[in-house]
């Protein structure tokens, strides 16, 4: 079974994911069924910034794992926006990606003229890293994410077709009994 996509948006500016759901659905992408507090706690957990946020570690522990479980339960490709993770260290990025082992992670960074997040780009394959211009509206970002999801699906189907074609050629070469 093919792994589902987990499209992770990183950017210095937050986006309104709720307003993007209809446009994301065009590309077959959904958002996990978690509330905004769970996403905020997950950001704090991975960045290890619970003290700065006025929270105890106990309050945020397991938040990212909960988001990942909800993403698995959707049964489709998922989109999550974590703007605070733009400046994460490589260790923090690796910790976040560990929870996404069941997914093919696609990184979408809206960095504009600033440097894209190197800590993340080094951990995700180049063909699955996309840097978009900053200051996109939520609708424009959703359209770009849906386009990326459709391109990934097309590439997956092309790989599958090539595999089936190779098998068919091998069968055609075998002598008939």
VENURHU-V159581 format. One record per helix or strand. SS is the DSSP state (A for helix, B for strand). FROM is the first residue (numbers start at 1). TO is the last residue. If there is no record, write none. Layout:
# VENURHU-V159581
ss->SS from->FROM to->TO
ss->SS from->FROM to->TO
This chain:
# VENURHU-V159581
ss->B from->4 to->11
ss->A from->17 to->26
ss->B from->29 to->30
ss->A from->36 to->47
ss->A from->57 to->60
ss->A from->63 to->74
ss->B from->77 to->81
ss->A from->83 to->87
ss->A from->90 to->98
ss->B from->103 to->110
ss->A from->118 to->121
ss->A from->126 to->128
ss->B from->129 to->132
ss->A from->138 to->173
